[in-house]
Amino acid sequence: MSRFSVRGVVWRQLLRFAVRNTPIWLETSVIAFWSLFFLLWGPGRRSIMRNLRAIKPGSWPVINFFRTYRVFWNYAWSITDTAHFREQRIMPDWEFAGLENFEQLKAQKGGAIILTAHMGSYDLGAHVFSETSQRRIVMVRAPELDPQTGQFEEQLQERSRSEALRIDFNTKAGELALELLDAIQRGELVAIQGDRVTPGIAAVPATLFGRPAQIPAGPFALAMAAHAPVFPLFIVRIGRRRYRLVTCEPIHVERQSRHRDDDLRLAAEEWTKKLEEVIRYGWYQWFAFDPYAEAA
Amino acid sequence: MKVIRDRRDARWLPSRFHFALFRLFAYLRLRATKPQPSRGVVMVVDQYQSAGENYAVTICIFVVMISFVTALLNPTMSLPAACAIALPAAAVIIQVQIVLTGVIITIARKVAPTEGDNLAVSSIALMTLTIGAAIFTFIRDSPARFVAGAFLLLVALNAIAAVLVFLMRGAITDAERRFGVEP
C-alpha cells in the first residue's frame, strides 16, 4: 500500500505535524480546508452518500453531497481532538446523557461490555473513561490495513499508554475472544465497536434503517459466555471540543431458546434499535466510510 | 489538566480564553451570570477551549488574507475578479504559511533543542505575518484596506484589553478561585 493512499502513513504523520504546529486559533480554517479531501476520495464519499440515502429516505443527492462534507468536517475534528489529547493531553469538555446508566456501568460488579459505534472519538472516549474511572478498560480496535500506519499508530499509543487502558486488535478472532473473556472475568470493561464487520469476524444478520446489515456477533457471544451486560455507549461530538457521552440501558444477552443464534439475533436487534436512534440524530458523525449494506 | 464539574457557567472562566479581548468579555459575562449547576457537565480549563473565540479569530485571519491577496491583485484586474481568486488563494496561503513556519521551527529546534512543541513560536510567527499582511493591505490604494484597517483596530483593542486584564488580574483570579481554579 502506498504511503500516500487514503490509509497510508503520510496522512497520520501530517496530522501529527499539524497538531504540533498549527496555532489553535487557526485550526478551524485548516480543518475546513482539509475536509475538502472528500472531493478527492470517491469511494469514501460515495459510501457516505449511500448510507445517508438509507438514513434519510427521500433525501436529495445534492443535499447529501454537502452533508458528506459535514461528515468529513466532523471526522477531521474528531481525529484532531484525539491527536491533541495524545500530544498535549488536552481534553475536550464533556457532558453525559444517561448518567444513571453510566454510573451503573462504573459501579457494575464484575466485567461488562461497552458497545459503541464509529462516532465521535472512540479513542478519546476510552481515554476519558479510563481517567475518570477506577475500572480497567480493554479497547478493541480493527487493525490498520497499512503495516506502516499500524506501526506508527502503535508508537503513538505506546506514548499515551496508561495502566487503566489496554488496546487490543481484532486480528485473530479466536485468540482475542479468549483474552477478552478472561478480562471480563477479571472484572474489566471491554469496549468494542459494534457497527461494522471486518473480514474474518463472525457476524449476525440485522436490519439497520430498513436494510439488511451485518453486525459483529463477537460482543453478544462474549456477553452470553461471560454473563456480562452490554452497555451501548456513544461518544457524540456536539461542538468544537465538546462531546456528549450517551450511555443507554444495558442489554442482557441470555440463553433463552434452544438456538444460540436466535438469542444473539435478539440482542443484536436491540442494539441496532439504539444505534439507529443515535445515528438518526447524529448522522453527521457516523464515520462509516464503507456502505453498511450492499443494497444501501 | 484542571476541570470544573457540574457547573455550566464555568464556560465563562477567563482562563478558557486566549486573547485579552475575549478574556475581558468572559470576565464580564462571568460576573453577570448566575451559578448554573448542571449534573454531568465537565468543563476543561484550557486557554483554547472557547469555540466562539477560535471561530471568530479564524474568520478574521481568513478575511485579512483574502483582503491581502485582493490588494495584491487589484492593480492588475478588476475587484470582483481579484476577490474571486483571493478566496481559494487565501486558504492555500494559510496552509503554506503553517507548513513553512512549522518546518523552519522544527529545523531550528533540531539545531538548538528546546522542550515542548512548536505551538507557541508558530502562533507568534503566524500572527506577526498576519499583522504584516494587514499593514501591507492597509497602506495600499485598494478597497481591501478598510478590511485590513478593521483588523488592525481589533489588534489595537486587544492590546488595550490586555492592559485592562493585567490591571484586573486580582479580581479575575478571585472570580476563578470561586470555581476552584488556582492560578
Interface residues (C-beta under 8 A of the other chain):
Chain A: F17 A18 R20 N21 T22 P23 I24 W25 L26 E27 T28 S29 V30 A32 F33 E87 Q88 R89 I90 M91 P92 D93 W94 E95 F96 A97 L99 G239 R240 R241 R242
Chain B: M1 V3 R11 H18 F19 S38 R39 G40 V41 V42 M43 V44 D46 Y48 Q49 A51 E53 N54 Y55 V57 T58 I59 I61 F62 A91 I94 Q95 I98 V99 T101 G102 I105 T106 D117 N118 L119 S122 S123 L126 M127
